[in-house]
Amino acid sequence: MKRAVIADTGPLFAAADPDDAHHQRAVREIEKLDRERMEVVIPYPTLMEAYTLVLYRLGARTAFVWLSEMEDATLLNPTPEDFRQAFLRAPGLPDQKITLFDTTLAALSKRLNVPVWTYDHHFDLLRVPIWR
């Protein structure tokens, strides 16, 4: 895979919501990714989670526009083994509320050797490379 990052839901949602605390950061980072010609890979579970947030928080019209902007995105289906690895990682930090979305991204990051573009501190705890 060429130079790439795996997108987490946080930056995708922040880029869509001008009122999000991380909106300006997300916009700057998208510009940086574009300048550096880095591919943004979006796993299907992340796409669905982000779409749901946009739909419920910003409304149907915004969600439909956002989804149309994702048509040309590089989408990735996790493998059954990615999900098995995610299931194993989820209970690994019982004092944290780490979702299967996050552990699936961590498994993909590890398998593909690609950093995660995220604002979620759980990825540091999961010991996966973070794109900053």
C-alpha positions in Angstrom: 0.0 0.0 0.0 1.3 3.5 -0.8 1.7 6.1 1.9 -1.6 6.0 3.7 -3.5 6.5 7.0 -6.5 4.6 8.3 -9.2 7.1 9.2 -11.0 6.9 12.5 -14.5 8.3 13.0 -13.4 11.4 15.0 -11.5 13.2 12.2 -14.2 12.3 9.6 -17.0 13.7 11.8 -14.9 16.7 12.9 -14.3 17.7 9.3 -18.1 17.6 8.6 -19.2 19.6 11.6 -18.1 23.2 11.7 -19.1 23.3 15.4 -16.9 20.4 16.4 -14.0 21.3 18.7 -11.6 19.6 16.3 -13.1 21.0 13.0 -10.2 23.3 12.2 -7.7 20.7 13.1 -9.4 18.2 10.8 -9.5 20.6 7.9 -5.8 21.4 8.3 -4.9 17.7 8.5 -6.9 17.0 5.4 -4.9 19.7 3.6 -1.7 18.2 4.9 -2.7 14.7 3.8 -3.4 16.1 0.4 -0.1 18.0 0.2 1.8 14.9 1.2 -0.2 12.7 -1.2 -1.2 10.3 1.5 -4.1 8.0 0.8 -6.9 8.1 3.4 -8.3 4.6 3.9 -11.7 4.3 5.5 -12.8 0.9 6.8 -16.4 0.2 6.2 -17.2 0.0 9.9 -15.7 3.5 10.3 -17.7 4.8 7.3 -20.9 3.4 8.9 -20.2 4.8 12.3 -19.3 8.3 11.0 -22.3 8.4 8.7 -24.5 7.5 11.7 -23.0 10.4 13.7 -23.4 12.9 10.8 -27.0 11.7 10.2 -28.1 11.9 13.9 -26.2 15.1 14.9 -26.2 17.1 11.7 -29.3 15.8 9.9 -30.3 13.8 6.8 -29.4 16.5 4.2 -25.9 16.9 5.6 -25.5 13.1 5.9 -26.5 12.6 2.3 -24.0 15.3 1.1 -21.3 13.8 3.3 -21.9 10.3 2.0 -21.7 11.5 -1.6 -18.3 13.0 -0.8 -17.2 9.5 0.3 -17.9 7.9 -3.1 -14.3 8.2 -4.2 -12.8 7.3 -0.9 -10.6 4.2 -0.6 -12.8 1.9 1.4 -11.5 -1.3 3.1 -13.3 -4.3 4.4 -11.8 -5.9 7.5 -11.1 -9.6 7.1 -12.5 -12.2 9.4 -9.1 -12.4 11.0 -9.1 -8.7 11.6 -12.4 -9.1 13.5 -11.0 -12.1 15.4 -8.0 -9.9 16.5 -10.4 -7.1 17.4 -12.4 -9.4 19.6 -9.3 -10.5 21.4 -8.1 -7.0 22.0 -11.4 -5.5 23.3 -11.2 -7.0 26.8 -7.4 -6.3 27.0 -7.9 -3.1 28.9 -10.8 -3.7 31.2 -10.6 -0.3 32.9 -11.2 1.4 29.5 -14.3 1.6 27.3 -12.6 0.6 24.0 -15.1 -0.2 21.3 -14.9 -2.9 18.6 -14.7 -0.1 16.1 -11.4 0.9 17.7 -10.0 -2.6 18.1 -10.9 -3.3 14.5 -8.9 -0.3 13.4 -6.1 -1.3 15.6 -6.0 -4.8 14.0 -6.1 -3.2 10.5 -3.3 -0.8 11.4 -1.2 -3.7 12.6 -1.8 -6.0 9.7 -1.3 -3.3 7.0 1.5 -1.4 9.0 -0.4 1.9 8.4 -0.9 4.5 11.1 -4.3 5.6 12.4 -5.6 9.1 11.9 -7.5 9.7 15.1 -8.1 12.0 18.1 -8.9 9.1 20.4 -6.3 8.4 23.1 -7.4 4.7 23.2 -5.2 4.1 20.2 -2.1 5.1 22.2 -3.3 2.5 24.8 -3.7 -0.1 22.0 -0.1 0.6 21.0 -0.8 1.3 17.3 1.0 4.0 15.3 -0.9 7.3 15.2 -0.6 9.7 12.3 0.0 13.2 13.7 
